[in-house]
């Protein structure tokens, strides 16, 4: 197996067998059978990543809020 091959982190299925998605939290790949839904509908590779998204948010989300607040004070 090459290091560039994309496989589900849970079951090891590859792209030729199933449509893989990339986790927005940790960037690992997962198949539809092993996806977890975070609040808000976002799919993640594990329950841990789903909880992390809900409780901590993403870096991009925080940056957008800061930009919005900065625009309101001008």
Residue pairs with C-beta under 8 A, 6 or more apart in sequence:
1 7
5 14
5 15
6 14
6 15
6 20
6 29
7 13
7 14
7 15
7 20
7 29
8 14
8 18
8 20
8 29
8 30
8 31
8 34
9 28
9 29
9 30
9 34
9 45
9 46
10 30
10 31
10 34
10 45
10 46
11 31
11 33
11 34
13 20
13 31
14 20
18 31
18 32
18 33
19 31
19 32
20 29
20 30
20 31
21 29
21 30
21 31
21 32
21 35
21 43
22 28
22 29
23 29
23 30
23 43
23 44
23 45
23 46
23 49
24 42
24 44
24 53
24 58
25 44
25 45
25 49
25 52
25 53
25 58
26 45
26 49
28 45
29 45
30 43
30 44
30 45
30 46
34 45
35 43
35 44
35 45
36 43
36 44
36 45
36 46
36 47
36 49
36 50
37 43
37 44
37 50
38 44
38 49
38 50
38 51
38 53
38 54
39 54
40 53
40 54
42 50
42 53
44 50
44 53
